[in-house]
């Protein structure tokens, strides 16, 4: 599961809510590295995003800081072995209190669930359609 994020070719296939596509411009998976991408929305609007990697522990943890002026938050992803052949992903987003973040919070839960569903589908396809 870690590799699905660590490999920008895979990441571009599943990142974001349903019907979004991605173009990854820069992906420097290391502390202090930059991840710059364009999320192409189903409405034809392009959403430019810039992230900074704060912490990267291969196969265990990634901490990112989203750097947009209006949308500043930190996302921490931890990966842990679960039952045999499965990985537990813990995803925590920390948003500062502001009117914009209150607005974001209203749709982030659903958008993240779509993101997780896309990740699960990507992993199933990568495993040749096996469940798990």
N, C-alpha and C positions, 0 to 999 in steps of 0.2 A: 504494500500500500504506500509506503514511503516513496518508492520509486515513481509511482504515478504522479506525485507532486514534484519530485526532484528532476525528472526528465521533462524539459519544456515541450517536447513533441507530444508527450502524453498529456501533459497539463493543459495544453491548448485545446484538446479534444473534449474535456469535461468541465473545465472551470466555468463557474457562473450559473445563473438561473437557466431554466429551459429556454430553448431557441436562441440563446446567445452564442455567438462565435467569437473566437479570440485570435488576435495577432500578437505574438510575443516579440518585442523588439530587443529587449535586454533581459538576461536572466543569469545573475551572478550569485549562485547559491553558496554564500559564505557570509559570516558576520561583517556588516558594513556594505555588503553587495547590494546591487539595485535590481529590481524586477520592474520593468516597464512594459505595459501591454495596452492594447486597445481592445475593449469589449464592444463587439458590434451587436447592437440591440435589434430585436425583431421589428422595431419601429423605424429602422434605418438610421438611428442616431448612433454615433460612435462615442464611447465613454473611455476617455484616456485615464489610465491609472498608473501611479508610481508607488512602489513599495520599497522599503529598506529592510533587508534581513538583519535582525538584531542578534539572533542566536540560531545556530545550526548544529545539531548533534546528529550525524548520520544514523538513520533508521530509528531514532528516538524522538527528536523534537525539532520544530521550526517555530521561531517567533518572528513575526513580521510587523512592521509599522507602516500603515497606509498613510501616505504623505499629502494627499489632496487637501487644500486649504479648507474646503467645506466638509470634508469627510475624513477627519483624522481619528484613527483608532488603531489598536494593537490586536492582532490575532495570534494566538498560541495554539499550535497543533502538537499533541503528543501521541505517540504510537506505542502500544504495548501489546505483547503477546496475550491472546485470549485463549480460547480453547484451541486444540491442535489445528494448525493451518489457517487460523483466523487472527486478525489484528483488531484491537480496539483503538479507535481514533477518538481522542478528546479534543474538542474545538472550543476555545474560549475567546470571545471578542470583548475587549474593554473599550468602551466609548466614553469620551468626556461628556459631561452634561452641557447641552446647548439645545437651542430650538431645532437646529439641523439634525442633531443626533436623536432627538425625540422623534423626528419625522423618519429618520433611517430605521430606528428601532421598530417602527410600525410594520415594516415589510421585510426586515432582515431575517426573521425566523423562517418565513415561507421561502425566501430566496435561498437561504442556506440549506433548507430541506431539499429543494430542487437540486442544488449543487451536490449534496450527498447522494441523492438518487442517481445523478449523472455519473458520479464517481463509482458507485456500486455497479452500474451498468457497464462502465468502462472496464472495471476489474473482472466482471463476469466474461466479457468478450475477450479480454486478454488471457483468461484461463481456458478459453475454448468453450464458453457457455456453461461451465460448471457453476453450481450454486455455492454460496458461502461467502 
